[in-house]
Every structure is written in structure tokens, then in C-alpha cells.
Amino acid sequence: MLTIYTGSYVGDGLDGRVIPTGISGTIKQLTILPLAPGGGACKTPEMPLPAFVGQAGGVVAGGLSFGPDADFTVTFSMGGNAVNGNLITYCWSALAE
């Protein structure tokens, strides 16, 4: 059974930041949207790590990956401004089983 989880975080503009989710299962789909214009990402386990699809529809290498455990990691330097811009608040939702 799939369950929806939600949360938010404030970006710090750094690489390798782990965002804890509190999920005790496997993430099947993750969506991140900023509370600012632009950016955002949607990811599934089948997408090559660590790639994400931004709102503009282009695939950007880097920026978002799953793990460790049922958490996810955001990065700034490899196109991750869409998911970890400094002082930008991001909302995330995840489907997990």
C-alpha cells in the first residue's frame, strides 16, 4: 500500500545535504517544489542516479538522489539550485510503500 508523506526544508546552497523524511519504507516517487519561482524536481527509483527532471522538462545531472535509507540527498553544485538554493524554502511529497 502506498502512503503519502510530506515535509519541508530551507535550502543551504551546499552539496550532499541529507533531508530526513521519517519514512519507514521505500520511496517510490519524490516531488520537490520551491516556494519561489522556478526549480523543482520529480524523481523515481527507476530514473538514473543522481538525475532529476526539472519543471522545464529537461534532465539535469545531479542535484537529487535517494538515500541513505528512506531519506534523500540534495546537492547545489551539479544543477541542484532547483532543490537546494540558499535560503529558499522547499516543500516535498513522497509516495512510499
C-alpha positions in Angstrom: 0.0 0.0 0.0 1.3 3.4 -0.9 1.4 6.2 1.7 1.9 9.9 1.0 4.4 11.7 3.2 5.1 15.5 3.2 7.7 17.9 4.6 9.7 21.0 4.0 13.2 22.3 4.4 15.2 25.5 3.9 18.0 25.2 1.3 21.6 25.9 2.3 23.3 26.1 -1.1 25.7 23.3 -0.1 26.4 19.8 -1.5 25.5 16.4 0.0 22.8 17.6 2.4 20.6 14.7 3.7 17.0 15.5 4.2 15.4 13.2 6.8 11.9 12.1 5.9 10.8 9.8 8.8 9.6 7.3 6.2 9.9 3.6 7.2 9.7 2.1 3.8 10.8 2.6 0.2 10.3 5.9 -1.7 8.6 5.2 -5.0 8.2 8.8 -6.1 9.5 12.1 -4.8 8.5 15.7 -5.7 10.2 18.8 -4.5 8.9 22.3 -5.3 10.4 25.7 -4.1 8.2 28.4 -2.5 9.9 30.7 -5.1 9.7 30.9 -8.9 11.5 28.2 -10.9 13.2 25.0 -10.0 11.6 21.8 -8.6 12.1 18.2 -9.3 10.4 14.8 -9.5 12.2 11.5 -9.1 11.5 7.8 -9.1 13.9 4.9 -8.3 13.9 3.9 -12.0 15.5 7.3 -13.0 19.3 7.1 -13.3 21.0 8.2 -10.1 21.5 11.1 -9.4 19.4 12.7 -12.2 16.1 14.6 -11.8 13.6 16.2 -14.2 13.1 19.9 -13.6 9.9 21.8 -14.2 11.2 22.9 -17.6 11.2 19.3 -18.6 15.0 19.0 -19.1 17.1 16.3 -17.4 19.8 17.7 -15.2 22.7 15.6 -14.0 23.0 15.8 -10.3 21.1 17.7 -7.6 18.9 14.9 -6.1 19.4 11.3 -5.1 17.7 8.8 -2.8 19.4 7.6 0.4 20.6 7.0 2.8 17.7 4.7 3.9 14.4 6.3 3.1 15.8 9.8 3.2 17.0 11.9 0.2 20.1 13.9 -0.6 20.2 17.3 -2.3 23.2 19.0 -3.9 23.8 22.5 -5.1 26.8 22.4 -7.4 25.5 20.0 -10.1 22.3 21.8 -11.1 20.8 21.4 -7.7 19.8 25.0 -7.3 16.3 23.6 -8.2 16.4 21.6 -4.9 18.9 23.3 -2.6 19.2 27.0 -3.3 20.4 29.0 -0.4 17.6 30.3 2.0 14.8 29.0 -0.3 12.1 27.0 1.4 11.2 23.8 -0.4 8.2 21.5 0.1 8.4 17.8 -0.7 6.0 15.0 -1.0 6.8 11.3 -1.3 4.9 8.2 -2.2 6.3 5.2 -0.3 5.4 1.6 0.5 
